[in-house]
Structures are given as C-alpha cells and as structure tokens.
Amino acid sequence: MKSTKSRWLFFATLGLILTGMGLSLAIDAAIYRESGVPAYKWILYGSGALIVFNSGISVFGQAIIERIKLVTNKGS
C-alpha cells in the first residue's frame, strides 16, 4: 500500500508541475505572437506548450487512478 501512496504523490506532483509549466509556456507563446516574432517560431513554441500542458493533465489523471486504488484498498 505504501507503494500506491508513493505513486499517487509522485503522479499528482508531476502532473500539477507539468500543467502549470505548460500553461506558462502557452502564455509565453502568446506574448511572442504579439511581439512580432515570426509565425513558425511562436507556433512551434505554442505547440510544445500544449504538449506539456496535456501531458500534465494525463499524468494527473493517473494520479487520480492511484488515489482511487489507495482509497478502495483502505476501505476493504
């Protein structure tokens, strides 16, 4: 059970970090767009930001699965 709790904490923390970082990078890409940087640069930067953001959501989803496993094992 300790392993499940450790995995839950790891995935939750990593998911929140990636989600926040992806959002920050997306905002940064929007600032690049407004400052006149060539389109291919901010599009690539923004696409990378969306990849990081969506990865964070996926990892956080795994944390939810681990938490459900943890709660259902304690209830038995």
C-alpha angles and dihedrals in degrees: 000000000000088000091056091050091049091050091048092052092045095049094043093050094044092046093053092046093050093045092051093044092049091051091049091049091049090053089048090052089053090052090051089052092053093047093060101255111160113275098243091058099053092039091055091043092049092047090053089049091054090049091054092045094050091045088056091052091050093049091047088051088057088051089056090052091051091049091052089051089050094049095045092050091052092049093057 
